[in-house]
Every structure is written in C-alpha cells, then in structure tokens.
Amino acid sequence: MTNATRDLLICDLTQSYAPVGGGGIRTYLNEKRRYILEHSEHRLLQIVPGPDDRVVEQGRHIWVEVGAGQVPGSPNYRFILRTGAVREVLERYRPAIIESLCPWLLPWTAINYRRAYPKTALVAGYHTDFPNAHVHRVGAALFGPWIAAGLRRISMGYAGLTYREFDQVYVLGEEMRPVLDRCGIDHVDVVSLGVDTEMFSPVRRDHAFRSRMGILGAGPLLVYAGRIDNEKRIETVVEAFRKLPRELDATLLLFGDGKLRARLMADTQGLAVKMPGFLSDREELATALASSDIYVSAMADETFGISIVEAQASGLPVVGVASGAMPERVPPGLGLLGPVDDPAAMARNIAAVWQGDHRTMGRSAREHACTQFSWNSTFSGLLERVYAAALAKVAARCQTRSAYIDSGAMRLLRRPDRRRRGLPPIAPNMS
C-alpha cells in the first residue's frame, strides 16, 4: 500500500465471533489488531455481534458490538439481524476498506453500503467452506443426501452471487481456489494464517500438567482445542478414543465449548476423557498443548486450521483426516491422516503414531510451523497485496465511471439536433 494510503480506516465485519469458545476468527481479529497498531499507521474498526450495542474507542482501534440474539443451540455465538445498526456504524465512521469475514447477511450490508459510497473497497475472506461445512452437512443430517446436494448447489450459487460483488477475495490455502472457481469467482488470492511460535512452543511443556488435570494414565495424552460441535465432527474423535487398545492407557483432553459438550460429558462418564471447557488464556492453552503428546482432529472442511498449526508449533504430531486443508497442513512425516468419519482408522493412526517415532514427528512439526507460518507475513501480505489490489480496482472503477460521465456530458453538449429533439438549448456559461 502506498504512502498516500498509509492512514486508511480499515473495517472488519463478521458474525463469526464469540468472546469465549470462538476459534479462528477470534484469533484472527486479535492478531490483526496487534499488527495494525504495531506495524502501520492505519486505523482499525472491528464490528462483531454482542449481547448489547457497545462502542469502545482506544486510539486507532474502534471496537463495536452490535446487540444480537444467540444462535439456537450454540452457547457462545450470536447472529446480527439488525443490519440497519451495522449500516449506521459504517455511515458514522466511513471506512475506506471493508473486509467481510463471514458469508451470511453482513456481506450484503457491505455491498449495499459500497453502492452508496463507490470509493469503498470491498474484500472478502473465505474463512469457512460454508456450502460443505454448514449447508451440506446440516442438510444431510436433516433431509438426506439428495436434498443436501441440492442445498449445496443453491449455496454455491449464493456464494458466486455474493463474492463477485467484492473487489478482491482471499482464501486460506490453494486447495480452496477450485471451490470458488466453480462459483465463477476468479479474483482470488491466497493468504496463509499464522502462529505465535514464541508462545506456542515445546519449551512450555510442564511435567506437572497431568497431575493438575487429574490425569492418571501413563500413556499418550491426546488433545483437541476448538468448538465441541457437529461441524468439527468431535464425536468421531470420541468414538476413535473408545476404539483404542486398553493397554495404550491413553487420555483424551478436549478443550472448548459448544452445543455437544454437555451430552459428550455425560456419554464419556467412566472413560479417561477430560472436558475442562474453553481456555481463554492463550498462554494456558500453549502450556496444555506443549504438555500433550498428539493433536487429534476429525474436521473434514477445515479451510486452514489455526489450532493444528498451534499444536505443531508446540511440537505435536497430528492425527486427522485427509480432507479440506488438513493434507496441506499435515504433509507426510508430521502425522497421519485417514478417511473422513472413520473412527476405526483414526484409532489405528493414533496407535501407529504413538508406537512409532512420535518425538521426531513432533520436532519436524515444530520446524514446519516455524518456517511456514507467521502472523506478520499474513497481514503484510493482506495489506500490501490483497488490499492494494482492491484499492486499485476501486480507483480504476471510479476513473472509468468519471470518464463515462464526462464523455456522456460531452456527447450531450455536442449533439447537433438538440433543438430538433425539443430539448432546451445549452446556455453559455456567463460566470
């Protein structure tokens, strides 16, 4: 971004935020705030759902919560229906760039705002593969595969209609480009997310951690950190744990909150499964990961997987599924991936990793995270590449629009048959 645009007001707009239990988007918003304030002269406006309307201005950072009701069945997430209130915030602050971080409803608030203020640049972050992760999965559970497939096609049509309105779209990995290409969206960039490799590090391993958590088993400590929700396929992880050989003496530690947590706590009574809830303290989470042995995840529609990279930075091999972004995050030598929704295969992979050279895998995972992922690289790329491309398109569009208006006026002035058409003559400028 050029010096002429060094002090822009940038706006983040999302439904996908929760103060507790939230994962990737919450981390993204926090890290972006840190980067903008420490490494740029820009101002940052972040609009999220909250229990009530609230505005907090601190220097160059503006935090806005728009009062919203809870998402049914979700203890932590809220959904903004009052788009007029969001529009009022945009009208008040007039951001130069709006970055939309969710697919539902609010992108159109941004689009409609830009129609009124055409010099606004629109950027969309495709952080969730919602036609698969949300629409198809839920549709298959409720209505069966045929109707679910139809709903997915409709949602992909919606994605195309929506994101074609944006000046620039970015995905979190190359594997997502074909998804948007099928929606007719070709103005797509790739922005990899990051990890704090100083916070998430094997040096945080605490040998007293197991006793503090009441863990009795001497075998592998399996850990997961994220929403305890259907989307994350956490039941597959629990079922895989049930299938582990008893002599492995493993323990499963599930950090997070969500609509399945209470039921899973009841279902796993008597098993070596711990569900302590959401860890809001990132340093405590870093200690928990470094003090565990294997990271497990059954999420099939991951678009990036921040928690996976944080686990790798902490020195853990990963056992997951060969779907979504997981193969890109977990190349050979850093863990094992199996079929989606196959608890038996996941159990075999957990045992194989533990009984193999899991320490070497963990060291390789740490090196992979440190060399490939950096939040500073994430946001420097976002500003200098994605935002710059969006602003260039705005400038070109406004220039074309101005030229079109000017040429139209000139054609009108030069039209030879104005009197014959009954139009009033053009009066000379006497000023």
SVG drawing of the C-alpha trace seen along z (x, -y; Angstrom):
<svg xmlns="http://www.w3.org/2000/svg" viewBox="-40 -36 53 90">
<polyline fill="none" stroke="black" stroke-width="0.4" points="0.0,0.0 1.4,-3.4 2.2,-6.3 -0.9,-8.0 -3.0,-5.4 -0.9,-4.8 -3.6,-6.0 -6.7,-4.4 -9.6,-3.3 -10.0,0.5 -13.1,2.3 -13.5,5.9 -17.1,7.1 -18.2,10.6 -20.9,12.7 -18.3,15.5 -17.0,14.0 -17.5,15.3 -15.7,13.9 -15.4,17.5 -15.4,20.7 -14.6,18.9 -11.6,20.2 -10.0,19.0 -11.9,15.7 -11.4,14.5 -7.6,15.2 -7.5,13.5 -9.2,10.4 -6.9,10.2 -3.7,10.7 -4.8,8.3 -5.4,5.6 -1.9,6.2 -0.3,5.9 -2.2,2.8 -1.4,0.9 2.3,2.0 3.2,2.1 1.1,-0.5 -0.4,-4.0 -3.9,-2.7 -7.0,-2.8 -9.0,0.3 -12.8,0.6 -14.0,4.1 -17.7,4.8 -18.9,8.0 -22.1,9.4 -22.6,8.9 -25.2,9.0 -25.8,5.2 -24.8,2.3 -21.3,1.1 -18.6,-1.1 -15.1,-1.3 -12.6,-3.7 -9.0,-3.3 -6.6,-5.4 -6.6,-4.0 -8.7,-1.0 -12.5,-1.1 -14.4,2.0 -18.1,2.1 -20.5,4.8 -24.0,4.8 -26.6,6.3 -27.7,9.7 -29.6,12.8 -27.9,16.1 -27.6,18.7 -30.1,21.5 -28.2,24.4 -24.9,22.5 -24.0,21.2 -21.4,18.7 -22.3,17.4 -24.7,14.6 -26.2,13.6 -26.8,10.0 -30.2,9.4 -30.1,5.6 -28.3,4.7 -29.6,1.2 -27.5,0.8 -24.4,2.0 -25.1,-0.4 -25.3,-3.2 -21.8,-2.3 -20.4,-2.3 -22.1,-5.7 -20.6,-7.1 -17.0,-6.0 -16.8,-5.8 -14.2,-3.1 -12.0,-3.1 -11.8,0.8 -14.4,3.3 -13.2,6.8 -16.1,9.3 -15.2,12.4 -18.5,14.4 -20.9,15.4 -24.3,14.7 -26.2,11.4 -23.5,8.9 -21.6,9.2 -24.7,7.6 -24.7,4.8 -21.2,4.1 -22.2,4.4 -25.2,2.0 -23.0,-0.4 -20.5,-0.4 -23.3,-1.1 -23.9,-4.4 -20.2,-5.1 -18.5,-3.7 -15.0,-4.7 -15.1,-2.0 -13.0,1.1 -14.6,4.5 -12.5,7.5 -13.9,10.9 -12.0,13.5 -13.4,17.0 -12.5,18.5 -15.3,21.2 -16.3,23.5 -19.9,22.9 -21.6,24.8 -20.0,28.0 -19.3,27.4 -22.6,25.8 -25.2,26.3 -24.5,29.8 -23.6,31.3 -26.7,30.0 -28.9,30.7 -27.7,34.4 -28.4,34.9 -31.9,33.4 -33.1,34.3 -30.8,36.9 -28.1,36.8 -30.2,35.8 -31.8,32.7 -28.4,31.8 -26.7,31.9 -29.4,29.5 -29.0,27.2 -25.2,27.2 -25.7,26.2 -28.0,23.3 -25.5,22.1 -22.7,22.2 -24.9,20.1 -25.3,17.7 -21.6,17.6 -21.0,16.7 -23.6,14.0 -22.2,12.6 -18.4,12.7 -18.5,11.5 -19.5,8.1 -16.2,7.9 -13.2,6.2 -10.9,9.0 -11.5,12.3 -8.9,14.4 -8.8,18.0 -6.6,19.6 -5.0,22.3 -4.6,23.3 -7.0,26.2 -9.9,23.7 -9.3,21.9 -11.2,24.6 -14.2,24.2 -14.5,20.6 -13.7,21.2 -16.7,23.4 -18.7,20.5 -17.5,18.3 -15.1,16.2 -11.7,15.7 -10.3,12.7 -9.0,14.8 -5.7,14.5 -4.2,16.8 -3.4,15.5 -2.0,18.1 -2.8,17.5 -0.1,17.6 1.0,18.8 2.9,17.2 5.8,19.6 7.2,18.0 4.0,18.6 3.3,22.0 6.5,23.8 7.7,27.2 9.6,25.2 6.2,24.7 5.9,28.4 5.0,28.7 5.6,32.1 3.2,31.2 0.4,30.6 -1.0,34.1 -1.3,34.2 -3.0,30.7 -5.6,32.0 -6.1,35.2 -4.8,37.4 -3.9,40.9 -3.0,42.7 0.7,43.1 0.1,43.5 -0.4,40.8 -2.2,37.6 -4.4,36.8 -5.6,33.2 -8.1,31.2 -8.8,27.4 -11.8,25.9 -15.6,25.9 -17.3,29.0 -19.7,29.0 -21.1,31.1 -19.2,29.1 -15.9,30.2 -17.0,33.9 -15.9,34.2 -18.0,37.3 -15.7,39.1 -12.7,38.3 -14.5,39.6 -15.5,42.8 -11.9,43.3 -10.8,42.9 -13.2,45.7 -11.6,48.0 -8.1,47.6 -6.4,50.6 -6.9,50.6 -3.2,51.3 -2.4,48.0 -3.6,46.3 -4.4,43.1 -6.3,40.0 -8.3,37.6 -8.3,33.9 -11.0,31.8 -10.6,28.0 -13.5,25.9 -17.2,25.3 -20.2,25.9 -23.6,27.5 -22.3,31.1 -20.2,30.6 -22.8,31.4 -24.0,34.6 -20.5,35.8 -19.5,35.2 -22.4,37.5 -21.6,40.1 -18.0,40.4 -18.5,40.9 -16.1,43.5 -13.7,43.0 -10.4,41.2 -11.9,38.2 -11.4,34.7 -13.5,31.7 -12.4,28.7 -14.1,26.1 -12.8,23.2 -9.4,21.8 -9.5,18.0 -5.9,17.6 -3.7,18.3 -0.6,19.0 -2.5,21.7 -3.6,23.2 0.0,23.1 1.1,25.0 -1.7,27.5 -0.7,28.3 3.1,28.5 2.3,30.8 0.3,33.2 1.5,35.8 -0.7,36.0 -3.2,33.5 -6.4,35.1 -9.0,33.6 -11.7,35.1 -12.8,31.8 -13.3,32.5 -14.0,29.0 -11.1,27.1 -10.1,24.1 -6.9,23.5 -6.7,25.0 -5.1,22.5 -5.4,24.9 -3.5,27.5 -0.6,25.2 -0.5,24.1 -0.3,27.7 2.6,28.3 4.4,25.2 4.0,26.8 5.9,29.9 2.9,32.3 2.3,34.7 -1.2,34.6 -3.7,37.3 -6.5,36.1 -8.5,36.7 -7.4,36.5 -9.9,33.7 -10.1,29.9 -6.9,28.1 -5.7,30.9 -3.4,32.5 -1.7,29.2 -1.3,28.6 -0.1,32.1 2.3,33.3 4.0,36.8 6.2,37.1 4.2,34.7 1.4,37.1 -1.1,39.5 -4.4,38.7 -7.2,41.1 -10.7,41.2 -13.4,38.9 -15.8,40.2 -13.9,43.4 -13.2,43.7 -11.5,47.1 -9.0,45.7 -8.3,42.8 -7.8,45.1 -5.3,47.1 -3.4,43.9 -3.2,42.7 -1.7,46.0 0.7,46.0 1.9,42.5 2.4,43.2 4.2,46.6 6.3,45.0 8.8,42.2 6.4,39.6 9.1,37.4 10.8,37.0 7.4,36.2 6.9,33.5 10.2,31.9 9.5,31.9 6.1,30.4 7.7,27.6 10.2,26.8 7.4,26.8 5.3,24.3 8.2,22.0 9.3,21.8 5.9,21.7 3.6,19.6 3.9,16.1 1.2,13.6 3.4,10.7 3.6,12.3 -0.2,12.9 -1.0,9.2 1.8,7.7 0.5,9.8 -3.1,8.9 -2.3,5.1 0.3,5.0 -1.2,7.5 -4.9,8.1 -5.9,4.6 -3.7,2.9 -5.4,4.9 -8.8,4.0 -7.9,0.3 -6.5,0.3 -9.8,1.8 -11.7,-1.0 -9.5,-3.6 -9.9,-2.2 -13.7,-1.8 -14.1,-5.4 -11.9,-6.7 -13.9,-4.7 -17.2,-6.0 -15.9,-9.6 -14.7,-9.2 -18.1,-7.7 -20.0,-10.6 -17.7,-13.1 -18.0,-11.5 -21.7,-11.4 -21.8,-15.1 -19.7,-15.9 -21.9,-13.9 -24.8,-15.8 -23.1,-19.1 -22.1,-18.2 -25.3,-16.7 -26.3,-18.5 -30.0,-18.0 -30.8,-19.2 -33.4,-21.8 -34.9,-19.3 -35.5,-16.8 -37.2,-19.5 -34.6,-19.8 -33.8,-23.2 -30.7,-24.9 -27.5,-24.9 -27.0,-28.4 -23.5,-29.7 -21.5,-30.0 -21.5,-33.7 -19.6,-33.5"/>
</svg>
